[in-house]
Amino acid sequence: MANTTAHRFIHFGTGGWGAEWCREFLPRLVRSGRLQPAAAVDINPDHLRNAVEDYGIDPDHCYTDPAEAFARAEADLVILSTPPEPREELVRMAAERGLDILSEKPLAATMDDCVRIYGTVQRAGVKMAVTMSHRFDQDEQSLQHLVKSGRLGKLGAVVGRFTDSRGRAGGYRRVGRVKEVLLIHGSVHHFDILRALSQSNAARVYARTWNPPGVELSGNSSTFVIVEMENGVRCQYEGAFANAATLNGWEHEYFRAECEEGTAILNNRQLTVLRGGHKRKWEVERLPLLQRPTWMNEWLAEQFLDWREGGPAMETSIEDSMQCHALLYAAVESAETGQPVEVQTFLQRHLEAIPE
Ligand SMILES: NC(=O)c1ccc[n+]([C@@H]2O[C@H](COP(=O)([O-])OP(=O)(O)OC[C@H]3O[C@@H](n4cnc5c(N)ncnc54)[C@H](O)[C@@H]3O)[C@@H](O)[C@H]2O)c1
């Protein structure tokens, strides 16, 4: 990669999960000189302190008004770690100025917003990627690598589980605002992993959502989902934000890949292959996890800079993310109607509605 000039960025949303961007994901890239802070923006001025303290932006370059930041800052790209609702407007302003965009998931709060964002990015010809971070965690990458290697033969089915316990703040903050809060803010990661493991886009999805007994939330916190992939792989997924006990919380999810010559199980960050098992006599193979210096958001930020410097397009480019979000919002439609949804028809119907 020839270009060694620092990429100047405007960071929108420096509190909440954005505080993790300030503290964990960006400082090393700033210190190494690959990234240079041009502006930090948060509608809550108290949250701007995170950017000042953690990656050292000059307080004079902190703003509470996105339009003012766009007008004043000299930048090459934006990082969006706001909630999804303001995303469309922020993408429009960035794209008008030719800035590339790295955005948190979900891409937007509705499928209509997603396709409008997609149209804006296509017309402007800028690069955009979504940080589908959990697909790029060490344990998930290790399972994906094993399945893709073909060592276990053809993949037939995937079973996934994310179940967290009530009382944790993570999933609850938006329950008053988002009806399918688990699907939109949690399961989107797991849909993305189902696509990556099966190496296919979704053909159809059927989803049911609810709240467990005794849990009174306005948004649905539990789900069972069945997905059929275009290449014939079948997927079954269970998700919960508010069970009594956590079985497989964040970064400790369960995925089982049923392959021709082995059952690969990822469970609480341990990867095992089982074969046989008649009378409980399995042939058990424990596999080490892959190693590399960075994972998840920090690695995705590096990939984004590599892409800007002429490297390969990111796996989670907006084009790829449209398939992930089509599966997500088709699942939301299925949960609402009680009917299975044809995902590619659902996506086409929305794409045709993109304004010129
Ligand atoms: N990848 C992951 O694992 C992961 C984990 C948690 C959250 N997230 C995602 O990160 C995003 C943010 O989530 P959150 O829980 O931090 O949300 P949040 O509501 O706490 O908001 C984050 C920050 O954005 C600011 N903000 C809101 N609107 C803004 C605007 N128009 N301009 C500038 N700043 C604005 C808020 O003041 C806050 O400081 C969501 O899309 C969420 O799904 C991802």
The ligand as an SDF file (V2000), in Angstrom:
LIG
                    3D

 44 48  0  0  0  0  0  0  0  0999 V2000
  -20.7820   -3.4580   17.1710 N   0  0  0  0  0  0  0  0  0  0  0  0
  -21.2770   -3.6130   18.3480 C   0  0  0  0  0  0  0  0  0  0  0  0
  -21.0540   -4.6060   18.9060 O   0  0  0  0  0  0  0  0  0  0  0  0
  -22.1550   -2.5260   18.9610 C   0  0  0  0  0  0  0  0  0  0  0  0
  -22.3480   -2.4840   20.3360 C   0  0  0  0  0  0  0  0  0  0  0  0
  -23.1580   -1.4740   20.8640 C   0  0  0  0  0  0  0  0  0  0  0  0
  -23.7700   -0.5570   20.0130 C   0  0  0  0  0  0  0  0  0  0  0  0
  -23.5650   -0.6660   18.6680 N   0  0  0  0  0  0  0  0  0  0  0  0
  -24.2280    0.2850   17.7470 C   0  0  0  0  0  0  0  0  0  0  0  0
  -23.6390    1.5560   17.9230 O   0  0  0  0  0  0  0  0  0  0  0  0
  -24.6190    2.5690   17.6550 C   0  0  0  0  0  0  0  0  0  0  0  0
  -24.6930    3.5270   18.8290 C   0  0  0  0  0  0  0  0  0  0  0  0
  -25.2340    2.8430   19.9260 O   0  0  0  0  0  0  0  0  0  0  0  0
  -25.2830    3.5170   21.3860 P   0  0  0  0  0  0  0  0  0  0  0  0
  -25.8720    2.5370   22.2730 O   0  0  0  0  0  0  0  0  0  0  0  0
  -23.9490    4.0590   21.7240 O   0  0  0  0  0  0  0  0  0  0  0  0
  -26.2960    4.7350   21.1190 O   0  0  0  0  0  0  0  0  0  0  0  0
  -26.5200    6.0590   21.9740 P   0  0  0  0  0  0  0  0  0  0  0  0
  -27.9740    6.3890   21.8980 O   0  0  0  0  0  0  0  0  0  0  0  0
  -25.8800    5.9100   23.3270 O   0  0  0  0  0  0  0  0  0  0  0  0
  -25.7350    7.1970   21.1340 O   0  0  0  0  0  0  0  0  0  0  0  0
  -24.3290    7.2010   20.9090 C   0  0  0  0  0  0  0  0  0  0  0  0
  -23.8410    8.6370   20.8910 C   0  0  0  0  0  0  0  0  0  0  0  0
  -24.3230    9.3050   19.6900 O   0  0  0  0  0  0  0  0  0  0  0  0
  -24.7310   10.6310   20.0520 C   0  0  0  0  0  0  0  0  0  0  0  0
  -25.6360   11.1350   19.0040 N   0  0  0  0  0  0  0  0  0  0  0  0
  -26.9490   10.8590   18.8210 C   0  0  0  0  0  0  0  0  0  0  0  0
  -27.4040   11.4920   17.7260 N   0  0  0  0  0  0  0  0  0  0  0  0
  -26.3560   12.1770   17.1960 C   0  0  0  0  0  0  0  0  0  0  0  0
  -26.1830   13.0200   16.0600 C   0  0  0  0  0  0  0  0  0  0  0  0
  -27.1820   13.2860   15.2320 N   0  0  0  0  0  0  0  0  0  0  0  0
  -24.9550   13.5520   15.8310 N   0  0  0  0  0  0  0  0  0  0  0  0
  -23.9170   13.3010   16.6650 C   0  0  0  0  0  0  0  0  0  0  0  0
  -24.0270   12.5080   17.7620 N   0  0  0  0  0  0  0  0  0  0  0  0
  -25.2150   11.9570   18.0240 C   0  0  0  0  0  0  0  0  0  0  0  0
  -25.3350   10.4400   21.4410 C   0  0  0  0  0  0  0  0  0  0  0  0
  -25.3970   11.6680   22.1550 O   0  0  0  0  0  0  0  0  0  0  0  0
  -24.3440    9.4580   22.0700 C   0  0  0  0  0  0  0  0  0  0  0  0
  -23.2440   10.1250   22.6640 O   0  0  0  0  0  0  0  0  0  0  0  0
  -25.9520    1.8420   17.3970 C   0  0  0  0  0  0  0  0  0  0  0  0
  -26.1830    1.7860   16.0270 O   0  0  0  0  0  0  0  0  0  0  0  0
  -25.7150    0.4550   17.9970 C   0  0  0  0  0  0  0  0  0  0  0  0
  -26.4730   -0.5680   17.3670 O   0  0  0  0  0  0  0  0  0  0  0  0
  -22.7630   -1.6100   18.1420 C   0  0  0  0  0  0  0  0  0  0  0  0
  1  2  1  0
  2  3  2  0
  2  4  1  0
  4  5  1  0
  4 44  2  0
  5  6  2  0
  6  7  1  0
  7  8  2  0
  8  9  1  0
  8 44  1  0
  9 10  1  0
  9 42  1  0
 10 11  1  0
 11 12  1  0
 11 40  1  0
 12 13  1  0
 13 14  1  0
 14 15  2  0
 14 16  1  0
 14 17  1  0
 17 18  1  0
 18 19  2  0
 18 20  1  0
 18 21  1  0
 21 22  1  0
 22 23  1  0
 23 24  1  0
 23 38  1  0
 24 25  1  0
 25 26  1  0
 25 36  1  0
 26 27  1  0
 26 35  1  0
 27 28  2  0
 28 29  1  0
 29 30  1  0
 29 35  2  0
 30 31  1  0
 30 32  2  0
 32 33  1  0
 33 34  2  0
 34 35  1  0
 36 37  1  0
 36 38  1  0
 38 39  1  0
 40 41  1  0
 40 42  1  0
 42 43  1  0
M  CHG  2   8   1  16  -1
M  END
$$$$
